[in-house]
């Protein structure tokens, strides 16, 4: 009888695992596609501008990097606060709060756009200060200023995407993202070449595409029956929740931005190494590959965040724990496949970016480190999603600060400049920082009491509410 009981328990656990995998797969797969499609908007712009002349390519590449670091990534990170608030509210069936939280996020993000615009307007001063060519700096600033409309559009788009994501409604985002890419390609070509607007044409096309995305997704959210329960009219409660949104949004942004900034800093440091052209090119290629790959585990992290927040809001700590386990299994599987593929292709990988034999050989030498980065990125993407879904982003922010700025950057600088490992040493610093980050996030996740997190979720949504209805572990 005991053996039958144990077998029955295993069957139940196996069925739970399979069921959870299906739920997360239905979220993760389209989210991966959405991430890739949105990433391709900037790729298309850079590629088309790159066929003008070297000056255009350099200025647009620098402007794209800096506007991502100082603007778009910041908005995306802050919108992550909705993954806690909206996700848990949806799980608790407090549907009317989702609309309120989303309006609050939109207002909050719009409020931080003007200071960011000031940074972009004076971008040329900063670039010249760090040693960039004045002509490149001037064109980068000009390109950035034409991206300002896209910044305000993103302040609306990012909360809308989290509003849909936390309700597991991903297909509308996938359809709109695909439509926008189809619109962006001919628009970008027309503005750059037919109307001869050059760099400005690429920026204008990106801004138009972002606003069209806002309109299409906003129209769907406003009129679709799928969101009938969660829509709410604008009210004064929207302004009352700004403080609460910032309490979750700021740590979420810090989690996203700290690693991104550390990678960009190391790329800038590579310009101080001997043969800076080679070192910068190789590190930029590695960063591009890493960023492109991150769109895949980010989808798994979004699925983990949605499932964890929904189950905690519903008072189901066991299901939340199962969601974490499934997401980690998916992330490890994906990381092994991608890392193995990159390692096997290491001798030809560089040819996708350059015909220079020296660059190709350097990329091949960097491939093992790049594979480690890919593996660690997959783990941290899911663990960061768990943090956002649970509401302990502040812990993740402290971990990222310590991992990259107290460990990763100093170690990379020492290995790159003092030990003379050059670009490889700088990237080893990133790998070590990522390893520390993943280990610490794993420890926090492993020791998390999901029952307590469920209680906190109920208190967060209902303020003062008894936890008697929450199931025990």
C-alpha positions as CSV (number, residue, x, y, z in Angstrom):
1,X,0.0,0.0,0.0
2,X,2.8,2.4,0.9
3,X,4.4,1.7,-2.5
4,X,1.1,2.4,-4.3
5,X,0.8,5.6,-2.3
6,X,4.3,6.7,-3.2
7,X,3.6,5.9,-6.9
8,X,0.4,7.9,-6.8
9,X,2.2,10.9,-5.2
10,X,4.8,10.7,-8.0
11,X,2.1,10.6,-10.7
12,X,0.4,13.6,-9.3
13,X,3.7,15.5,-9.1
14,X,4.5,14.5,-12.7
15,X,1.1,15.6,-13.9
16,X,1.5,18.9,-12.1
17,X,4.9,19.4,-13.7
18,X,3.6,18.6,-17.2
19,X,0.6,20.9,-16.7
20,X,2.7,23.7,-15.5
21,X,5.1,23.3,-18.4
22,X,2.2,23.6,-20.8
23,X,1.0,26.8,-19.1
24,X,4.5,28.4,-19.1
25,X,5.1,27.3,-22.7
26,X,2.0,29.1,-23.9
27,X,3.4,32.3,-22.3
28,X,7.1,31.8,-23.0
29,X,7.0,30.9,-26.7
30,X,5.1,33.9,-27.9
31,X,7.0,36.2,-25.5
32,X,10.3,35.0,-27.1
33,X,8.9,35.9,-30.5
34,X,7.7,39.3,-29.3
35,X,11.2,40.0,-27.9
36,X,12.9,39.1,-31.1
37,X,10.5,41.1,-33.3
38,X,10.9,44.2,-31.1
39,X,14.7,43.8,-31.1
40,X,14.7,43.5,-34.9
41,X,13.2,47.1,-35.2
42,X,16.5,48.6,-34.1
43,X,18.6,46.0,-36.0
44,X,16.8,46.9,-39.2
45,X,17.4,50.6,-38.6
46,X,21.1,50.1,-38.0
47,X,21.5,47.8,-41.0
48,X,19.8,50.3,-43.4
49,X,21.8,53.2,-42.1
50,X,25.0,51.1,-42.3
51,X,24.7,51.1,-46.1
52,X,25.0,54.9,-46.2
53,X,28.5,55.5,-45.0
54,X,30.8,54.6,-42.0
55,X,30.0,57.9,-40.2
56,X,26.3,57.1,-40.2
57,X,26.8,53.6,-38.9
58,X,29.1,54.7,-36.1
59,X,26.9,57.5,-34.9
60,X,23.7,55.5,-35.0
61,X,25.3,52.5,-33.3
62,X,26.5,54.7,-30.5
63,X,23.2,56.6,-30.2
64,X,21.3,53.3,-30.2
65,X,23.4,51.9,-27.4
66,X,23.2,55.1,-25.2
67,X,19.5,55.6,-25.7
68,X,18.9,52.0,-24.7
69,X,21.0,52.3,-21.7
70,X,19.7,55.7,-20.5
71,X,16.1,55.5,-21.7
72,X,14.4,52.4,-23.1
73,X,15.9,49.9,-20.7
74,X,15.1,52.2,-17.8
75,X,11.4,52.3,-18.8
76,X,11.2,48.6,-19.5
77,X,12.8,47.9,-16.1
78,X,10.4,50.2,-14.2
79,X,7.4,48.6,-16.0
80,X,8.6,45.4,-14.4
81,X,6.9,46.6,-11.2
82,X,3.6,45.8,-12.8
83,X,4.6,42.1,-13.0
84,X,4.3,42.1,-9.2
85,X,1.2,44.4,-8.8
86,X,-0.9,43.3,-11.8
87,X,0.2,39.7,-11.7
88,X,-0.8,39.2,-8.1
89,X,-4.0,41.3,-8.4
90,X,-5.0,39.1,-11.4
91,X,-4.3,35.9,-9.4
92,X,-6.4,37.3,-6.5
93,X,-9.2,38.1,-8.9
94,X,-9.0,41.8,-8.0
95,X,-9.5,42.5,-11.7
96,X,-10.4,46.2,-11.4
97,X,-6.9,46.9,-9.9
98,X,-5.1,45.9,-13.1
99,X,-6.4,48.9,-15.0
100,X,-5.6,51.3,-12.1
101,X,-2.1,49.9,-11.8
102,X,-1.5,50.2,-15.5
103,X,-2.7,53.8,-15.7
104,X,-0.5,54.6,-12.7
105,X,2.5,53.1,-14.4
106,X,1.9,55.1,-17.6
107,X,1.7,58.4,-15.7
108,X,4.8,57.5,-13.7
109,X,6.9,56.6,-16.7
110,X,5.8,59.7,-18.6
111,X,6.9,61.8,-15.7
112,X,10.5,60.5,-15.9
113,X,10.7,61.0,-19.7
114,X,11.6,64.8,-19.6
115,X,14.8,64.4,-17.5
116,X,15.8,61.6,-19.9
117,X,15.2,63.9,-22.8
118,X,17.6,66.4,-21.3
119,X,20.3,63.7,-21.2
120,X,19.7,62.9,-24.9
121,X,19.8,66.6,-25.9
122,X,23.2,67.0,-24.4
123,X,24.5,63.6,-25.5
124,X,27.2,65.1,-27.7
125,X,28.8,66.9,-24.7
126,X,29.1,63.6,-22.9
127,X,30.5,61.7,-25.9
128,X,33.1,64.4,-26.6
129,X,34.0,64.3,-22.9
130,X,34.8,60.5,-23.1
131,X,36.9,61.0,-26.2
132,X,34.5,60.4,-29.1
133,X,34.9,62.2,-32.4
134,X,33.0,65.5,-32.4
135,X,31.3,64.8,-35.8
136,X,30.2,61.3,-34.6
137,X,29.0,62.8,-31.3
138,X,27.0,65.5,-33.1
139,X,25.2,63.0,-35.4
140,X,24.5,60.7,-32.5
141,X,22.9,63.5,-30.6
142,X,20.8,64.4,-33.6
143,X,19.7,60.8,-34.1
144,X,18.8,60.6,-30.4
145,X,16.6,63.7,-30.5
146,X,14.5,62.2,-33.2
147,X,14.0,59.2,-30.9
148,X,12.4,61.3,-28.2
149,X,8.8,60.7,-29.6
150,X,9.6,56.9,-29.3
151,X,10.6,57.4,-25.7
152,X,7.2,58.8,-24.7
153,X,5.5,56.1,-26.8
154,X,7.5,53.5,-24.8
155,X,6.3,55.0,-21.6
156,X,2.8,53.9,-22.7
157,X,3.7,50.7,-24.5
158,X,5.8,49.1,-21.7
159,X,2.9,49.2,-19.2
160,X,0.4,47.9,-21.8
161,X,2.6,44.9,-22.6
162,X,2.9,44.1,-18.9
163,X,-0.9,44.5,-18.5
164,X,-1.4,41.9,-21.3
165,X,1.5,39.6,-20.1
166,X,0.2,39.3,-16.5
167,X,-3.1,38.1,-17.8
168,X,-1.3,35.5,-20.0
169,X,-2.7,37.3,-23.1
170,X,0.4,37.2,-25.3
171,X,-1.0,36.6,-28.8
172,X,-2.2,40.3,-29.3
173,X,1.3,41.4,-28.5
174,X,2.8,38.9,-31.0
175,X,0.4,40.0,-33.7
176,X,1.0,43.7,-33.2
177,X,4.8,43.3,-33.0
178,X,4.8,41.3,-36.3
179,X,2.6,44.0,-37.9
180,X,4.9,46.7,-36.7
181,X,8.0,45.0,-38.1
182,X,6.3,44.7,-41.5
183,X,5.4,48.4,-41.3
184,X,8.9,49.5,-40.1
185,X,11.0,47.9,-42.9
186,X,9.4,49.7,-45.9
187,X,8.9,52.9,-43.9
188,X,12.6,53.0,-42.8
189,X,13.8,52.3,-46.4
190,X,11.5,55.0,-47.8
191,X,12.5,57.7,-45.3
192,X,16.2,56.9,-45.5
193,X,16.6,56.4,-49.3
194,X,13.6,57.7,-51.2
195,X,13.1,60.9,-49.1
196,X,16.9,61.1,-48.4
197,X,16.5,61.8,-44.7
198,X,19.5,59.6,-43.8
199,X,20.0,59.0,-40.1
200,X,17.0,61.0,-39.2
201,X,14.8,58.8,-41.4
202,X,15.8,55.7,-39.4
203,X,15.0,57.5,-36.1
204,X,11.7,58.9,-37.4
205,X,10.7,55.4,-38.7
206,X,11.4,53.9,-35.3
207,X,9.3,56.6,-33.5
208,X,6.4,56.1,-35.9
209,X,6.6,52.3,-35.5
210,X,6.6,52.6,-31.7
211,X,3.6,54.9,-31.7
212,X,1.7,52.7,-34.1
213,X,2.4,49.8,-31.8
214,X,0.9,51.8,-28.9
215,X,-2.2,52.6,-31.0
216,X,-2.8,49.0,-32.2
217,X,-2.2,47.4,-28.7
218,X,-4.2,50.2,-27.0
219,X,-7.1,49.8,-29.4
220,X,-7.2,46.0,-28.7
221,X,-7.0,46.4,-25.0
222,X,-9.7,49.1,-25.0
223,X,-12.3,47.1,-27.1
224,X,-11.5,43.4,-26.8
225,X,-13.8,41.2,-24.7
226,X,-10.7,39.4,-23.3
227,X,-10.0,42.4,-21.1
228,X,-13.6,43.2,-20.1
229,X,-13.0,42.3,-16.4
230,X,-9.8,44.2,-16.0
231,X,-10.6,47.5,-17.8
232,X,-11.4,50.5,-15.6
233,X,-12.1,54.1,-16.1
234,X,-9.5,56.7,-15.2
235,X,-9.9,57.9,-11.6
236,X,-8.0,59.6,-8.7
237,X,-6.8,56.2,-7.5
238,X,-4.4,56.2,-10.4
239,X,-2.5,59.1,-8.8
240,X,-2.6,57.6,-5.3
241,X,-0.8,54.5,-6.4
242,X,2.3,56.3,-7.9
243,X,4.3,55.9,-4.7
244,X,3.6,52.1,-4.5
245,X,4.5,51.7,-8.2
246,X,7.8,53.4,-7.7
247,X,8.5,51.1,-4.7
248,X,8.5,48.1,-7.1
249,X,9.4,49.9,-10.3
250,X,12.7,51.4,-9.2
251,X,14.3,48.2,-7.9
252,X,13.0,46.4,-11.1
253,X,14.7,49.0,-13.2
254,X,17.9,48.7,-11.2
255,X,17.9,44.9,-11.7
256,X,17.6,45.3,-15.4
257,X,20.0,48.3,-15.9
258,X,22.9,47.4,-13.6
259,X,24.2,44.5,-15.6
260,X,23.5,46.3,-18.9
261,X,25.5,49.3,-17.8
262,X,28.4,47.1,-16.6
263,X,28.6,45.5,-20.0
264,X,28.6,48.8,-21.8
265,X,31.2,50.2,-19.4
266,X,33.5,47.2,-20.2
267,X,33.0,47.8,-23.9
268,X,34.0,51.5,-23.4
269,X,37.1,50.3,-21.3
270,X,38.1,48.1,-24.2
271,X,38.8,51.3,-26.2
272,X,41.7,52.0,-23.8
273,X,43.4,48.6,-24.5
274,X,46.3,48.1,-27.1
275,X,44.8,47.7,-30.5
276,X,41.5,49.3,-29.4
277,X,39.8,48.8,-32.8
278,X,40.1,45.0,-32.6
279,X,39.2,44.8,-28.9
280,X,36.2,47.1,-29.2
281,X,34.9,45.2,-32.3
282,X,35.2,41.8,-30.7
283,X,33.6,42.8,-27.4
284,X,30.8,44.6,-29.3
285,X,30.1,41.5,-31.3
286,X,30.1,39.4,-28.1
287,X,27.7,41.8,-26.5
288,X,25.4,41.8,-29.6
289,X,25.3,38.0,-29.6
290,X,24.6,37.9,-25.8
291,X,21.8,40.6,-26.2
292,X,20.2,38.8,-29.1
293,X,20.2,35.5,-27.1
294,X,18.8,37.2,-24.0
295,X,15.4,37.7,-25.8
296,X,14.9,33.9,-25.5
297,X,15.4,33.4,-21.7
298,X,13.6,36.7,-21.2
299,X,10.5,35.0,-22.5
300,X,11.0,32.2,-19.9
301,X,11.5,34.9,-17.2
302,X,8.3,36.6,-18.2
303,X,6.5,33.3,-18.0
304,X,7.9,32.6,-14.6
305,X,7.0,36.0,-13.4
306,X,3.4,35.7,-14.6
307,X,2.8,32.2,-13.2
308,X,4.5,33.0,-9.9
309,X,2.7,36.3,-9.4
310,X,-0.7,34.8,-10.4
311,X,-0.4,31.8,-8.1
312,X,0.8,33.9,-5.1
313,X,-2.1,36.3,-5.7
314,X,-4.4,33.3,-5.7
315,X,-2.9,32.0,-2.5
316,X,-1.3,28.9,-4.0
317,X,2.3,28.7,-2.8
318,X,2.7,25.1,-3.9
319,X,1.8,26.0,-7.5
320,X,4.1,29.0,-7.3
321,X,7.0,26.8,-6.3
322,X,6.2,24.4,-9.1
323,X,6.2,27.3,-11.6
324,X,9.8,28.2,-10.4
325,X,10.9,24.6,-10.9
326,X,9.5,24.3,-14.4
327,X,10.9,27.6,-15.5
328,X,14.4,26.6,-14.3
329,X,14.2,23.3,-16.2
330,X,13.2,25.2,-19.3
331,X,16.0,27.7,-18.9
332,X,18.7,25.1,-18.3
333,X,17.6,23.1,-21.3
334,X,17.6,26.1,-23.6
335,X,21.0,27.3,-22.2
336,X,22.6,23.9,-22.9
337,X,21.3,23.8,-26.5
338,X,22.4,27.3,-27.4
339,X,25.8,27.1,-25.6
340,X,26.5,23.8,-27.4
341,X,25.5,25.2,-30.7
342,X,27.7,28.3,-30.3
343,X,30.7,26.3,-29.2
344,X,30.4,23.9,-32.2
345,X,30.2,26.9,-34.5
346,X,32.9,29.0,-32.8
347,X,35.3,28.9,-35.8
348,X,32.7,30.3,-38.3
349,X,30.7,32.5,-35.8
350,X,32.8,35.6,-36.5
351,X,32.2,35.5,-40.2
352,X,28.6,36.6,-39.5
353,X,29.9,40.0,-38.4
354,X,33.3,40.4,-40.1
355,X,35.5,39.1,-42.9
356,X,38.7,40.1,-40.9
357,X,40.5,36.9,-40.1
358,X,41.9,38.4,-36.9
359,X,38.4,39.2,-35.6
360,X,37.1,35.8,-36.6
361,X,40.0,34.0,-34.7
362,X,39.5,36.3,-31.7
363,X,35.8,35.4,-31.6
364,X,36.6,31.7,-31.7
365,X,38.9,32.2,-28.7
366,X,36.2,34.1,-26.9
367,X,33.5,31.5,-27.7
368,X,33.9,29.3,-24.5
369,X,33.5,32.5,-22.3
370,X,30.5,33.5,-24.5
371,X,28.9,30.1,-23.9
372,X,29.3,30.5,-20.2
373,X,27.7,34.0,-20.4
374,X,24.8,32.5,-22.4
375,X,24.2,29.8,-19.8
376,X,24.3,32.2,-16.8
377,X,22.1,34.7,-18.6
378,X,19.4,32.0,-19.0
379,X,19.5,31.3,-15.3
380,X,19.4,34.9,-14.2
381,X,16.6,35.8,-16.6
382,X,14.3,33.2,-15.0
383,X,15.5,34.0,-11.4
384,X,14.9,37.7,-12.1
385,X,11.5,36.9,-13.3
386,X,10.8,35.0,-10.1
387,X,11.9,38.0,-8.2
388,X,9.6,40.3,-10.1
389,X,6.7,37.9,-9.7
390,X,7.3,37.5,-6.0
391,X,7.9,41.2,-5.2
392,X,11.5,41.0,-3.9
393,X,13.1,43.1,-6.6
394,X,14.9,45.2,-4.0
395,X,16.9,42.1,-3.0
396,X,17.7,41.4,-6.6
397,X,18.9,45.1,-7.0
398,X,21.3,44.7,-4.1
399,X,22.6,41.4,-5.5
400,X,23.2,42.9,-9.0
401,X,25.0,45.9,-7.5
402,X,27.3,43.7,-5.5
403,X,27.8,41.1,-8.3
404,X,28.8,43.5,-11.1
405,X,30.1,46.6,-9.4
406,X,31.9,45.1,-6.4
407,X,33.1,41.9,-8.2
408,X,32.6,41.8,-12.0
409,X,33.9,45.2,-13.0
410,X,36.9,45.3,-10.7
411,X,38.0,41.7,-11.6
412,X,37.5,42.5,-15.3
413,X,39.6,45.6,-15.1
414,X,42.4,43.8,-13.2
415,X,42.5,40.9,-15.7
416,X,42.2,43.2,-18.7
417,X,44.8,45.8,-17.8
418,X,47.1,44.5,-15.1
419,X,47.2,40.7,-16.0
420,X,47.1,41.8,-19.7
421,X,44.4,39.4,-20.8
422,X,42.9,42.4,-22.7
423,X,39.3,41.9,-24.0
424,X,39.2,38.3,-22.8
425,X,40.0,39.5,-19.3
426,X,37.2,42.1,-19.4
427,X,34.7,39.5,-20.5
428,X,35.9,37.1,-17.8
429,X,34.9,39.9,-15.4
430,X,31.3,39.9,-16.8
431,X,31.2,36.1,-16.5
432,X,32.3,36.1,-12.9
433,X,29.8,38.9,-12.1
434,X,27.0,36.9,-13.8
435,X,28.1,33.7,-11.8
436,X,27.9,35.6,-8.5
437,X,24.6,37.1,-9.5
438,X,23.1,33.7,-10.4
439,X,24.4,32.0,-7.3
440,X,23.0,34.6,-5.0
441,X,19.6,34.7,-6.7
442,X,19.5,30.9,-6.6
443,X,20.2,30.9,-2.9
444,X,17.5,33.5,-2.2
445,X,15.0,31.6,-4.4
446,X,15.9,28.3,-2.7
447,X,15.3,29.7,0.8
448,X,12.1,31.6,-0.1
449,X,9.1,30.6,1.9
450,X,6.3,30.6,-0.7
451,X,3.6,30.5,2.0
452,X,5.0,33.8,3.4
453,X,5.1,35.2,-0.1
454,X,1.5,34.3,-0.6
455,X,0.5,36.0,2.6
456,X,2.4,39.1,1.6
457,X,0.7,39.0,-1.8
458,X,-2.7,38.9,-0.1
459,X,-1.8,41.7,2.3
460,X,-0.5,43.8,-0.7
461,X,-3.7,43.3,-2.7
462,X,-6.3,43.4,0.1
463,X,-4.2,45.5,2.6
464,X,-5.6,44.1,5.9
465,X,-6.8,40.6,5.2
466,X,-6.6,37.3,7.1
467,X,-4.4,34.7,5.6
468,X,-6.6,31.8,6.7
469,X,-7.7,31.1,3.1
470,X,-4.2,30.5,1.9
471,X,-3.3,26.9,1.5
472,X,-0.3,25.6,3.5
473,X,2.8,24.1,1.8
